[in-house]
Amino acid sequence: MTDQDTIPPMLAAASRRAERRRFLQLAGGASVAAGGLALLSACGGGDDDDSPSPTPSPSPTPTPTSTSNADRAALNYTLELGYLQAQYFAYATTGAGIDAALLTGTGAAGSVTGGAAVPFGDAFVAACAREIAADARARVAYLRGLIAAEAVAQPAINFSGAADGAFTKAARDAGVVGAGELFNPFANDDNFLLGAFFLQDVIVTAQKALVPLANLSTTRTGFVGIAAAQAYHAGLIRTALYGRGADAASNAQKFSDLRDSLDGASNIDQGVTDTGGAANITPADGNGIAFSRASGGVLNILYLNKASVSLGGFFPAGLNGDLKTSTAQA
């Protein structure tokens, strides 16, 4: 059970209202237009070469329409997190990023620093990585189709395990490696899963937080679908990481503690084991419900900074959308 379990319902509702106001202010203060986008979930099949997998028909993409500022902010925020996820898994599984045609748009276009094919030793981990890579790429393409001309370009992304790289900084700050050591998430199965765990859990909490901020039922349904797909991926990563043994679970807890230290005073983040060492595949509250993070807290983690900043860490030049500033934490 986390601190979130003890929050009175009235205070929780007040917190949600405050986040809605902050979201609309950052997005330009516009309400969601009555004729906004119909955002549907997109889930592609895996591409495991060892065994055939079903290939369900993708959700139909509605014709793009003019969006309000709030629509555009939410969709581009989701898209930029999608770039981060899709590139991580693309490099891990192929040694290269996703198609250049999927990276264009408004704002400062950036490249990926770091990234390499992981020399997978575990066929299960490799198969999971390939499936998530395919799904993540499909979501980027789908979101870009919805946002059309208003889509932002991929910003600069840092996956480097060098001394000045985002993953090395995160691992040092977490105590996963020593002050003079490096952390390359593409070096082996364990490192890859830890890197995926660090990013994927944050993406799930970010996507869940968008659901109550959507006014249109079609948009809200779409955000629920994307959050569900991302949660499946996070659960798969957490399961694989738990199966790697005590050392991997210990390092996952250190990364979890780092995320918790960056996003505010609440103690809500969870590793892949509980205090007794039993499996903790789902980071949920006492009601079995996953928690969420406002955009400011998400960016604190991805910028690796507790201050109110607009760049750093995994996004060294910041984001291109309206939501780009983290929240100052005590």
Disulfide bonds with the S-S distance in Angstrom:
none
